[in-house]
Amino acid sequence: MRRLLAIANPISGRGHSLRLVPRIEQLAVRAGIEIKISLTERAGHGRELAAAAAGQGFDGVMAVGGDGTINEVINGLGPHGLPLLVVPQGTGNVLAKELKATRKLDRYVRALGEWRTRKRDLGQLSTGRLFACFVGAGFDGQCTKAFAERKGSIRMVQYVPIMWNAIRHSDFSSVVVNGEDGKTSGPSSYALVSITPEYGGPIALTGKAIADDGRFDVLTIHERISPITLLKLVGYAFVRRMGRAASARFMRCTEVEISADEEVPIQVDGDFAGYLPVRAKVLPNALRYFQPD
């Protein structure tokens, strides 16, 4: 019998993860597998649990939580590791939407019973950290920095004032992107290195990205991020027409380096991750995952 380790963040979704426990147990019975549930106790615990899963005889891992929990689990599994099943419980759930993940666990019965998985790319920073969606340098890095400095969970209504304040502190102008074969874009105010077409909700900053093509889609913005600029760019992204923005530039590459002559914060899969410079490469088909029916 195959064994699945369910790693759940008990505070994700305002505690809803805990209420899923009986349904996870029912899923195990229906799919004919064994599932063990482990609750995370601190930041980084999800990574530790996932890293130990293979050595403990598990055949796959379920991540129950938000983007942060899922990123921890992916980094614990490592590239080409055990297959992952995502049950979204957070606010953004960017990767979960890309994987068509759902809280309706009965939709995973057949995939688990047949042990049917799919593959997609991962990105890896020079530090070894893995990411499944994107790395942003500039405005969104400033936003995640502000979120990280706040204590407790963030409600959707708090996003607007935090983002507004971030705009006031995002006057960057020296962001330069270098890809392989001499590809260069800069200087710019913002850069996004993306595996996914979606950025969050209905917003698609790199709408032509394909998650399993072995390449990054890189977007750079060559004007200051002001409130007017932001509204304009969001409008283009909402209708999936970022290519029509006069200040937008695109490139595709398998390796990339982003640098700046100023202190520019970065985000990795929605989490604040320090400052430029940063280097990353694509790991083709490095993530195996279960997709619901």
C-alpha positions as CSV (number, residue, x, y, z in Angstrom):
1,M,0.0,0.0,0.0
2,R,1.3,3.4,-1.0
3,R,1.9,6.0,1.8
4,L,1.2,9.7,1.7
5,L,2.4,12.2,4.3
6,A,0.0,15.1,4.8
7,I,1.8,18.2,6.0
8,A,-0.8,20.7,7.3
9,N,-0.3,24.3,8.6
10,P,-2.9,24.5,11.5
11,I,-3.3,28.2,11.2
12,S,-3.8,28.4,7.4
13,G,-7.3,29.3,6.3
14,R,-8.1,30.5,9.8
15,G,-7.8,27.0,11.2
16,H,-9.7,25.3,8.3
17,S,-6.8,22.9,7.8
18,L,-7.6,21.2,11.1
19,R,-11.2,20.8,10.1
20,L,-10.0,18.9,6.9
21,V,-8.5,16.1,9.0
22,P,-11.6,13.8,8.9
23,R,-11.9,14.3,5.1
24,I,-8.2,13.5,4.6
25,E,-8.8,10.2,6.5
26,Q,-11.8,9.5,4.3
27,L,-9.7,10.2,1.2
28,A,-7.2,7.6,2.3
29,V,-9.9,4.9,2.6
30,R,-11.5,5.7,-0.8
31,A,-8.1,5.9,-2.6
32,G,-6.8,2.7,-1.0
33,I,-3.7,4.3,0.4
34,E,-2.3,5.2,3.8
35,I,-2.1,8.8,4.9
36,K,-0.3,10.1,8.0
37,I,-1.1,13.7,9.1
38,S,1.7,15.9,10.5
39,L,1.0,19.5,11.7
40,T,3.6,22.2,11.3
41,E,4.7,23.8,14.5
42,R,7.0,26.7,13.4
43,A,8.4,28.4,10.3
44,G,10.5,26.0,8.3
45,H,8.9,22.9,9.9
46,G,7.1,22.0,6.6
47,R,10.4,21.8,4.8
48,E,11.9,19.6,7.5
49,L,8.9,17.2,7.4
50,A,9.0,17.0,3.6
51,A,12.8,16.4,3.5
52,A,12.4,13.4,5.8
53,A,9.4,11.9,4.0
54,A,11.3,9.7,1.5
55,G,13.6,8.3,4.2
56,Q,10.5,7.4,6.3
57,G,9.0,5.3,3.5
58,F,6.4,7.7,2.2
59,D,5.7,7.7,-1.6
60,G,4.2,11.2,-1.8
61,V,3.4,14.3,0.2
62,M,0.3,16.4,0.6
63,A,0.7,20.1,1.5
64,V,-2.3,21.7,3.2
65,G,-1.8,25.4,3.6
66,G,-1.0,28.7,1.8
67,D,1.8,29.7,-0.6
68,G,4.3,29.8,2.2
69,T,3.6,26.3,3.4
70,I,3.6,24.9,-0.1
71,N,6.9,26.6,-0.9
72,E,8.5,25.1,2.3
73,V,7.3,21.6,1.3
74,I,8.6,21.9,-2.3
75,N,12.0,22.9,-1.0
76,G,11.9,20.0,1.4
77,L,11.1,17.6,-1.4
78,G,13.8,19.0,-3.6
79,P,14.0,18.8,-7.4
80,H,12.7,15.5,-8.9
81,G,11.5,14.5,-5.4
82,L,8.4,12.7,-4.2
83,P,5.1,13.8,-6.0
84,L,3.1,16.6,-4.4
85,L,-0.6,17.0,-3.7
86,V,-1.7,20.5,-2.9
87,V,-4.7,21.5,-0.8
88,P,-5.0,25.3,-0.8
89,Q,-5.8,27.1,2.4
90,G,-4.1,30.5,2.1
91,T,-5.0,33.9,0.6
92,G,-3.1,34.0,-2.6
93,N,-2.8,30.3,-3.6
94,V,-1.0,31.1,-6.8
95,L,0.6,27.7,-7.4
96,A,-2.6,25.9,-6.3
97,K,-4.6,27.7,-9.0
98,E,-1.9,26.8,-11.6
99,L,-2.2,23.1,-10.5
100,K,-6.0,23.3,-10.5
101,A,-5.7,22.2,-6.9
102,T,-8.9,22.1,-4.8
103,R,-10.2,21.7,-1.3
104,K,-12.7,19.1,-2.5
105,L,-10.6,16.1,-1.6
106,D,-12.9,13.6,-3.3
107,R,-11.7,14.9,-6.6
108,Y,-8.3,13.4,-5.9
109,V,-9.5,9.8,-5.3
110,R,-8.9,8.6,-8.8
111,A,-5.5,10.3,-9.2
112,L,-4.3,8.8,-6.0
113,G,-5.8,5.4,-6.6
114,E,-4.0,5.2,-10.0
115,W,-1.0,7.2,-8.6
116,R,-1.3,9.4,-11.7
117,T,1.0,12.4,-11.7
118,R,2.0,15.3,-14.0
119,K,5.2,17.3,-14.3
120,R,6.1,21.0,-14.5
121,D,9.2,23.2,-14.2
122,L,10.8,24.6,-11.0
123,G,13.2,27.5,-10.7
124,Q,16.3,27.4,-8.4
125,L,18.2,30.3,-7.0
126,S,22.0,30.2,-6.7
127,T,21.4,29.7,-2.9
128,G,19.6,26.4,-3.7
129,R,16.2,27.7,-2.9
130,L,13.5,26.4,-5.2
131,F,10.5,28.3,-6.5
132,A,7.4,27.2,-8.4
133,C,6.0,30.4,-9.7
134,F,8.2,33.6,-9.8
135,V,10.8,35.9,-8.4
136,G,9.9,39.6,-8.4
137,A,12.3,42.5,-7.8
138,G,11.0,46.0,-7.0
139,F,7.5,46.9,-6.2
140,D,6.2,43.5,-5.1
141,G,9.4,42.8,-3.2
142,Q,8.6,46.0,-1.2
143,C,5.1,44.8,-0.6
144,T,6.2,41.4,0.7
145,K,8.8,43.1,2.9
146,A,6.0,45.2,4.4
147,F,3.9,42.0,5.0
148,A,6.8,40.2,6.6
149,E,7.3,43.1,9.1
150,R,3.7,42.8,10.3
151,K,2.7,40.3,13.0
152,G,-0.2,37.9,12.6
153,S,-2.2,37.0,9.5
154,I,-3.0,39.5,6.7
155,R,-6.6,40.1,5.7
156,M,-7.5,41.0,2.2
157,V,-8.7,44.5,3.3
158,Q,-5.2,45.2,4.6
159,Y,-3.6,44.7,1.2
160,V,-4.6,48.1,-0.3
161,P,-2.9,50.3,2.4
162,I,0.2,48.1,2.5
163,M,0.5,48.3,-1.3
164,W,-0.1,52.0,-1.3
165,N,2.7,52.6,1.1
166,A,4.9,50.3,-0.9
167,I,4.4,52.4,-4.0
168,R,5.7,55.4,-2.1
169,H,8.9,53.4,-1.4
170,S,9.4,51.8,-4.8
171,D,11.2,54.5,-6.7
172,F,13.7,52.0,-8.2
173,S,15.5,52.8,-11.5
174,S,18.6,50.6,-11.9
175,V,17.2,47.0,-12.1
176,V,19.1,45.1,-14.8
177,V,18.3,41.6,-16.1
178,N,20.9,39.5,-17.8
179,G,20.0,36.2,-19.5
180,E,22.1,33.6,-21.3
181,D,23.6,34.4,-24.8
182,G,23.9,38.1,-24.0
183,K,20.2,38.8,-23.5
184,T,19.9,42.0,-21.4
185,S,17.1,44.3,-20.3
186,G,17.6,47.4,-18.3
187,P,17.8,49.7,-16.5
188,S,14.2,49.3,-15.3
189,S,12.1,49.9,-12.2
190,Y,10.8,46.3,-11.9
191,A,11.6,42.8,-13.0
192,L,9.6,39.5,-12.8
193,V,11.1,36.1,-13.6
194,S,8.2,33.8,-14.0
195,I,7.4,30.1,-14.7
196,T,3.6,30.7,-14.6
197,P,1.4,32.9,-16.7
198,E,-0.7,33.9,-13.7
199,Y,0.5,36.3,-11.1
200,G,-2.4,36.3,-8.7
201,G,-6.2,36.3,-9.1
202,P,-7.2,37.4,-12.6
203,I,-3.8,39.2,-13.1
204,A,-1.5,37.7,-15.8
205,L,1.8,39.6,-16.0
206,T,3.5,36.9,-18.1
207,G,0.4,35.6,-19.9
208,K,2.4,33.6,-22.5
209,A,4.5,31.7,-20.0
210,I,4.2,27.9,-20.2
211,A,5.0,26.0,-17.0
212,D,6.6,23.0,-18.6
213,D,8.6,24.5,-21.5
214,G,11.9,24.6,-19.7
215,R,12.2,28.4,-19.8
216,F,11.6,31.5,-17.7
217,D,9.4,34.3,-19.1
218,V,10.9,37.6,-17.9
219,L,9.0,40.9,-17.7
220,T,10.7,44.3,-17.0
221,I,9.0,47.6,-16.6
222,H,10.8,50.7,-17.8
223,E,9.0,53.5,-16.0
224,R,8.6,54.5,-12.4
225,I,5.9,52.6,-10.5
226,S,3.5,55.3,-9.6
227,P,-0.2,54.9,-8.7
228,I,-1.2,55.8,-12.3
229,T,1.4,53.4,-13.7
230,L,0.2,50.6,-11.4
231,L,-3.4,51.0,-12.4
232,K,-2.5,51.1,-16.1
233,L,-0.4,47.9,-15.8
234,V,-3.0,46.1,-13.8
235,G,-5.5,46.9,-16.5
236,Y,-3.3,45.4,-19.2
237,A,-2.6,42.4,-17.0
238,F,-6.3,41.9,-16.3
239,V,-7.1,41.5,-20.0
240,R,-3.9,39.5,-20.6
241,R,-2.4,42.2,-22.8
242,M,0.8,43.2,-21.0
243,G,2.6,43.3,-24.3
244,R,0.6,46.4,-25.2
245,A,2.1,48.4,-22.3
246,A,4.7,50.8,-23.8
247,S,7.0,50.4,-20.8
248,A,7.0,46.5,-20.8
249,R,9.8,44.4,-22.2
250,F,9.9,40.6,-22.4
251,M,12.5,37.9,-22.8
252,R,12.7,34.1,-22.5
253,C,15.8,32.4,-21.0
254,T,16.8,29.3,-19.0
255,E,19.2,31.2,-16.7
256,V,19.0,34.8,-15.4
257,E,20.7,37.3,-13.1
258,I,19.1,40.4,-11.7
259,S,21.1,43.2,-10.2
260,A,20.8,46.9,-9.3
261,D,22.9,49.8,-8.1
262,E,20.5,50.4,-5.2
263,E,18.9,48.3,-2.5
264,V,16.0,46.5,-4.2
265,P,13.9,44.0,-2.3
266,I,12.8,40.7,-3.9
267,Q,9.9,38.3,-3.4
268,V,10.1,34.5,-4.1
269,D,6.7,32.8,-4.6
270,G,5.1,35.6,-2.6
271,D,7.5,35.7,0.3
272,F,10.0,38.4,1.1
273,A,13.5,37.0,0.3
274,G,16.0,39.7,0.8
275,Y,17.6,42.0,-1.8
276,L,19.3,42.0,-5.2
277,P,21.4,40.6,-6.7
278,V,19.9,37.2,-7.4
279,R,20.6,34.4,-9.9
280,A,18.2,31.7,-11.0
281,K,18.0,28.8,-13.4
282,V,15.2,26.6,-14.7
283,L,14.9,22.9,-13.6
284,P,12.7,21.4,-16.4
285,N,10.0,19.0,-15.2
286,A,11.4,19.0,-11.7
287,L,8.0,19.0,-9.9
288,R,5.7,16.0,-10.0
289,Y,2.2,16.6,-8.7
290,F,-1.3,15.2,-8.5
291,Q,-4.1,17.0,-10.4
292,P,-7.7,16.5,-9.5
293,D,-10.3,15.1,-11.9
